[in-house]
Amino acid sequence: MNVTQRLKLFFRKPHNVILVVLFVLLTVLTFLPMLSIIMDTFTVHTSEVMRIRGTHVGDFTLYHWRKVLADGENSMSIFYKPLLNTFAISFATCAIGISVGGGFAWLITRTNIKFKALLSALFVIPYIMPAWTLALAWLNFFRNSLVGGVPGLFTVLTGITTPNWFAYGFFPISVVQGLHYAPFAYILIGGILKTWMPI
């Protein structure tokens, strides 16, 4: 059987045609733009000719990589600190999500709590909603008048001004993301508890 016959046999199956079409779309819409972006990082652009002396537009350069990875305090500000913050928020989000979701999964699968079906359905709602809705709710409830001038509902009701670390930044981002992903942990851990650890 030659190559032409193999190709004809291959394309007779609809799932193979779909696979090829999706691969072409993935290449055109994802891989080629990514390759273009990567190539741009090694290229001198019009706005950088004055900064990178002795170069012309389109020349090969490692200037961008050096600036991001090995430019001292500048690299620390634009790359390393954001990367460390991202890792810290990721770990905190996972810890909160797994703790809350796992605890709730244990409560639903291993105890005799009433209204299990209703509680389970209600617990999954935050996963259906976009994370920004939870973030907006947190901001409207806990914001202080130190940033933006308008206090949140908590301050209005209690008269207590929430500190900046509680209203904005690392802590609320971690909590909101953790609560958003807790239902996902609940679904996974609950399935494991039901399957592997029957009462």
N, C-alpha and C positions, 0 to 999 in steps of 0.2 A: 504494500500500500504506500503510494507516494505522498508527498506533503500536501498537494492539492486535495487529494481524496480525504486525507486526515482532517484538513480544515473544513471541508464540506460536511464531514461527519460531525465535527465539533460544533459547527454553527447550526446544525439541524435541531439541536436541543435548545429550547427556549431559555433555560436558565443560564446556558453558556453565553447566549447573545446578551442577556441582561447583565451578566458579569463583565463582559467586554465593554458594554456601553457605560456602566458605572465606573469601570477602571479608567476609561477615557475621560469621563467627567471629573473624576477625582484628580487625574493628572492635570487637566486644563485649569480647574478651579482651585486646586490646592498646591500641588507640587511645583508647578511652574511659577506661580506668584511667590512661593517660599524661596525658590531658587533665585528669582529676581531680587528679592530682599537681601539674601545672603551675598549675592554678587555686588550689590550696592555698598555693602559694608567694606568691600575691598577696592572701591573706586573713588577717585577724587572727583568731587562735584564742583559746580561753578562757584558756589558760595565759600568753598574751602581752599581755593587756589592761593589766596593771600595768606592763609594760615599755614598751609603746608608749602613751604618755600621750595622753589626749583621743580615744581610739578605742573602738569597741565591737566585740563579736564579729561577724564577718562583713564588717567594713569592708575596703575596698581599701587595700593598703599595699605599699610597696617595701622595707619593713624587712628582710625576709629576704634579698633580693638585695643590699642595701647591706651587710648583715652578712657575707655570703659574699664579695662582690667588692670592697668598698671600706671595710673596717673596720680598715685598718692591719695590725698584727701578728696580730690575730685572723684576718683573711682570709688572711694568709700561712700561718698554721698549719692552718686547716681547708680551704683550697682550693688556693692556689698551690703550696705545697710538695708536697702529695700529687699534684697534676697534673704537676709537673716530675719527681717520682720515677716516676710512671707512664710518662711519655715516655722517661725514661732506661732503665727496665727494658725497655720495648718495643724500643728501639733495640738494647740489649745482647742481648736475646733473639733479635732478627732476625739480628744479626751472628753470634752463635754458631750458630743454627739453619742459616743459609745456608752458613756456613763448613764446619760438620761435614757437613751433608747434601750440599752441593755437592762437597766433597772425596770423600765416599764414593761419590757418583754418578760422579764422574770415575774413581775407582778401579775401580768395577764395569764401567763402559762402555768405558773407554779402555785398560785393562791386561789382561794375561793371568793375573790372579790366579785361584787354584783355588777351587773351591766357591762360585762366584758366586751360584748360586740359593739355597744355604743361607744365605750371608752376607746376601743381600738380604732374605730372609724374616726373619732374626733382627733386622736393623736396623729393620724396620717395627714390631716388637713394642712399643717405647716409645710409639708413636703410638696403638696400640690401648688401652693402659693409661691410666687417668686420671692427670693430672699429679700429683695428690696422693700417689699411690703412690711416684713418684720422689722427691717432696719428703720423704715419711716415711722412705724409705730413706736419703736424704742426712742427715736429722736423726739417725736412729739410728746412723749410721756416724760422723759428724763432730761430734756435739754435744760440748760441753765441760761440766765440772762447775761452771763459773762461773754458768751459768743452769740452774736446775732441780736441780743437785746430782749428777745421774747422768751419768757420762762415757759417750761413745759407744764403739763397737767399735774405732775407730782409736786412741783414747787408751788403751783397755784393752790392745790388742796391742802398741803401740809405746811407751807411756809419755809420748808427746808430747801436750800440751794444745793443741788447735786454738784459734786466736784467734777472738774473737767475730765479726769481719768475715767469716771463712771459714765459720763454723758457721751464722750467722744473718744475715738481712738481704739487702742488694742483690746481693751476689755469688752466693750459693747460689740465690736466686730466679731470677736471670738464667741461670745454668748449667742448672738443672733445667728451666726453661721452654724454653731453647734446645735441650736434648737431647730434650724432648718433641716439639718441632716440627721437629727435624732430619729425621725420616723423611718429613715432608710436603715439605720442600725437596728431599730425595733423589728422591722420586717425580716431582716437577715437573722438576727439573734433569736427572735421568736420562732422562726422556722426551725432553727437548730434545736432549740429547747423542746419543741413539740416532737421532733423526729427522733432525736437521740436520747432524750431523757424523759420518757413517758412517766406519768405519775403512777 
